[in-house]
Amino acid sequence: MNHKYLTLAALALGMAPTVYAQSYTDSARVMGVEPQYSNVRNTRRECTQEWITVQTPQQRSAPQSRNYGGAIVGGLVGGVIGHQFGGGQGKDLATAAGVTIGAIVGDQHTNGGAAPATQPETRQIERCYNVNEVQPQITGYHVTYEYRGQLYSVLMRNRPGEAINVRVTVNPID
């Protein structure tokens, strides 16, 4: 018996009037358009060409033969000077240091061991930098339109013309 009531209830609901909203499209007049912006960060590479002058060492020809006299004399003089300092084992260390330093200085003096001569050379170089820029970009349009005497507004992706299409929905009030 319960099945009879359920079946009757289902049939009654199926026969009840169904309420559907009707909708249609119409045209509305555009009253105003304002572009909407957001800031977009762009990075670009900027390069410049510059001329600079640098000092480059001159090429020296290698000596034909080494002269060891400067190293020997420098070592002797350095040893004598180093022997004047310190006492005990410190005197021996000062003498050894004097011999070593004297030999190096004497060798450079005799064999042209001074710093090499330099000559100016002009070169073109490229300097590059990353430049960050913030630029405004249009993200949409705030559109004000009039439809049947009422003003409305909407945010649209594209710039509209003088009129836009609107969807009108009609719902009955119970």
Secondary structure as GFF3:
##gff-version 3
##sequence-region A 1 174
A	DSSP	alpha_helix	2	15	.	.	.	ID=ss1
A	DSSP	beta_strand	22	57	.	.	.	ID=ss2
A	DSSP	alpha_helix	69	83	.	.	.	ID=ss3
A	DSSP	alpha_helix	89	110	.	.	.	ID=ss4
A	DSSP	beta_strand	118	147	.	.	.	ID=ss5
A	DSSP	beta_strand	150	156	.	.	.	ID=ss6
A	DSSP	beta_strand	163	170	.	.	.	ID=ss7
###
